[in-house]
Amino acid sequence: MLSPRLEWAVASCAAGWAVARLAAADRFRPVERVAVPLLALTPHAAAAAAVAAVSLRGKGPAATAAVAAATLAGVVAPRAIPRRQPAAAGPVLSVLTVNLLAGGAAGPELVELVHRTGADVLFLQEITDDAAGRLKRAGLGDLLPHEMLGIEGYRYRGSAIYARHPLREGLTIGPSYASQPTARLDVPGGQAVQLVCVHPHPPMPPWSLPSAPRWRFELAALPPPGDPPVLLAGDFNATPDHAQFRRLLRLGHVDAASRVGKGLVPTWGPEPRGRPPLLTFDHVLLDPRCEVLAISVHPIVGSDHRALYVRFRLPA
């Protein structure tokens, strides 16, 4: 049994987390190096606050933890609730996004996943020249013959877009630490989609002075929705508990997973050796006129991320 002082310490931590999340503490430059990594754990903090609310014996600490748990649940739970979608009438597209962990997950298993899901577009982060060669030898070009590569000069921070349909030069976005290639996808029937493979600099470790500001700057450089529709897919190194990610949603982008009630499904874990994923860093952001038809995540050998698959219908 905890002493009253320790119970108040636990309750105060839960309350402080709720205040930090509501106040968007990660917006403030003096504390962002610590706030950004910590706020990614808000769903876990909500669960911990709920456990504290029913476990603490003191009425004051228990009530404080309960209020914090309710507050955090209010910002987290909507991601698990399906929302009403528009009745889109355009062509159907399937996309798959995977962080290869410095190219380690590039191989026949990934090509088989592309084949099995029928993906029309594949977004890859942390692809290297060697990884691109392995994917080519595994037959990726037979499934997705069109490509837009951003590998040269990025070492293991390269990115790429592979597609079933023709690709052209896409939108121009700001410079970034990792490659963030863009392309315009020509869909059969005369429609087009602007694609962006997203991979901003991770906002950690907290003792690295430039990490969080660079992450913020690179997310801020991502384009708003437009016409033709804009699709942002990749490893955002961010969750909806980050103010910079919510800014993208306020611009008009829609998180595909949250729209169908799967916004809390984790896609990243601390290492690729079988530990369960902890955080939802991989996203597909769609034009709000799109209708999400299916979504799933898939473990990939050699990566600390799970592949995210989304099938959706474009507006007419």
N, C-alpha and C positions, 0 to 999 in steps of 0.2 A: 504494500500500500504506500502511495506517495504521501509525503508530508504536504500540508497546506501550501507551503511556499513553492514546492515543486509543481503542485497542481496548478497554481496560478501562473507559473512559468510556462507550462504546457499550453494553458488556455490563452496566454498572452501571445505566444508564438502563432497559434491559429488565428487569433484576431489580427495580429500584425500582418500576416500573409493576406488575409481578406482585404485589409485596408490598402496594402501595396498593390493588389490586383485591381481593385476598384479605382485607385488613383493613377493606375498605369505608371507605376514607379520607374519602369524601364524607359520612359520618355525623358527622364531627367539625366543629363550628362554626368553629373558627379557620381551617380550611383549605378549607371547603366551596366558597367562591367560586371557587377555582382547581380543586379536585378534581372538582366536578360536571361542568364543561365538558370537562375532560381525559378523564375516565373514559368519556365517550361514545365516545371513539376507541379503546376497548380492542380491538375486532376488528382494527383497523388496526395497533395496537401488537403484537398477536399475530403478524400476518404479518411485520412488521418484525423481530421477535425471531427468527422462523424464518429469515429471510434472513441475519441477523447470525450465527446459529449455524453456517451453512454457509459464510459468507464470511470470518469472522475467522480469522486464521492461528494466533494464540496458543491453546494448549490451554486455559488457564484462562479467558480471555474467551469462547472458543467454547463451553466447557462451561457457563459461567454463562448465556450467551444461550440455550443449548439447554434448560436447566432452566426459564428464564423462559418460553420459547416453549411448552413442554409444559404449564406451569401455566396460562398464558393460554388455550391451546387447550382445556384441560379445562373452563373456564367458558364459552367461546364456542361450541365445536363442538356441544354438545347442541341448540342452536337450529336446527341444520341436519339433525337426525335425527328423522324422524317417530316419534310415540309412539302407543301403543295407546289407542284411544278407546272410550268407552262406546257401547253399541248403543241410541241414543236412538230413541224411537218416536213422538215428537210431530210437530207441523207443521214445515215447512221455512220459514225466513226468510232473506232476502238483505239485507245492509246495505252501505252505501257511505259512506265518510268522506273528506272533502276539506277542506284548509285553502285558502281562496280568496286568500290574500295580499292582505289589505285590500280584498277584493271584486273583485280584478282578473281572477279566473278564472271569474266568474259569466257564463254566456252559453249560447248554443245547444249548444256542444260538451259542456258538462256535462250538459245535459238529454238530449242524445243518448246519453251514457254511461249515464245512469239508464235510458233506454229499452232500450239494448242489453243491459245486465246484468240487467234485470228487478228492480232493487232495490226492496225493500219499504219500506226506511227509508233516509233520507239525512241524515247528520250533517254540518253545515257549520260551520267555524270562520272567523273574520275576515270575517263577512258584514256588509255595510252596508245601509242603507235603499235606496240606489241599486242595489246588487247584487241585493237581494231583488226589486226591481221588474223588473230585467232578466230574472231567472229566471222570474218570472211571465209576462212577455211572450213568453218562449221556450217556454212551455207546461208548465212544471214542475207547475203545479197540476192539469193534466189527468192526469198520471201519479201524483202524490202529493198528493191534495187536502187532507190534514190536516197541520197545522203547529203547532209550538210555538216561538215566536220569543223570542230574548233579544238584542235589538238596541238598543233605546232606552237612551241614556245611556252606551253603550260605544264610540262612534265606530267605528273599524275593528276593535274587539275583540268585536264581537257574535258570537253563535252561534245556530244554529237546528237544529231537528229537523223533517223532512218525512216523512210516512208515507202508505202506501197504505191503512192501516186506521185506525180512530178512535184519537185520543190524548186522555188525560185528565191532570189534574195528577199529577205524579210525586213522587219522593222529595224531601225537603228536605235540601240540603247547605249547607256553610258558604259565606260570601261569597268572591268571587274577583275578581282584577284584570280578567280577561276573563270574558265571559259563559260560564256552564256550565249551560245549561238541562237540565231533567229532564222526563220524561213517562212515563206508563203507557200502553203499547200494548195494545189489545184485539185479540187474534188470533182469526180465525174458528175456531169450535169451542169457545169459552169460556175459552181460556187467555189469560194476560197476561204482559207482559214489562216490567220497569222499565228505562227508557233514561236514560243520562246522556251528554250531549255534553261531552267532556273537552277543556279547553284551559287548563292552568295557565300562570302567568307564566313566560317563559323564564328559566332560571337564569344568565343572562349579560347583559352583559359582566362579566368578573371584577372590574372596578373599581367596579361598581355595588353598594353595600352592601346594599340591600334585595332584590336580585333572587333570589339563591339561597334565603334564608329564606322569601320569599314563595312561591316554587316548591314548596319542601318543605311549607309549611303547606297549600297548595291541593291537593297530591296526597294529603296525610294526611286531608283532609276528604272524600275519595271514599268511598262506602259499600261495605261488604263484600257478598259474595253473600247471597242471601236467597230467600224464596218469596213472590211469584213470582220467577222468575230475573231477575238484574240483568245488564245489558249496558252496559259502559263503552266508548265509542268516540270517537276523536278524535286530536288532536295532543297527546300527553302531554309533549312536550319532554323525553322521558326514554327510556332503553333499559334492558334487563335488567342492564346493568352499573352501574346506579344503585341504591343501597340502598333508596331510597324507592319505586322501581318494584317491586323484589323484595318489599317489604313487602306490596304489593297482591297479589302472587302467593301469598304465605304466608297471606293472609286466605282464599284459596280460589279466586280468579279464575284463569282459564286464558288465556294468550295464544294466540289462534287461529292466528297464523302459526307460532309455535314448535311447536304441537301437530302440524302437518303438515310440519315440516321446512323452513319458509320464514322462520324468524325472523331470518335475516341479510339478507333482501332489503331494501335501503335505500329510504326513502321521502322523504328530504329532502336538498336540495342548497343551496349557499350563495346561489344566485340562479336566476331562472327562464329564463335565456337559453341553454338547451341544454347546460349543464354536467351531468355525471352526478351522480346523487344519492349521498350519502356516508353518511348515518346513518339508522337506523330509529327515527324518532320517532312515527310514526303506528301506532296499535294498535287492535285490537278485543279486549277482554277479556270472556270468556264465563263462564257458569256451568259448573262442571266436569262437569255431567251432559249438556251439549250435545255433539253430534257435528259436527265440522267437515267439510263436504263439498267445499268449493272455496275457493280464495283466489287473488287476483291483484292486481297493481298497474298503474295506468294513468297515463301522463303527461297533464297538463292544461295547456293553453296559458294563460299568465298567472299561474301559481303556482310557487313554489319547492318545493312538495310534490307527490308523486304520490298519486292517489286509491287508497285501499285498499278492495277488495271482498272480502266474506266471505259465504259461503252455509253455513248450518248447520241442524241439526235440533234442535228443542227436546226436552226430556224429556217423556214421556207425562204 
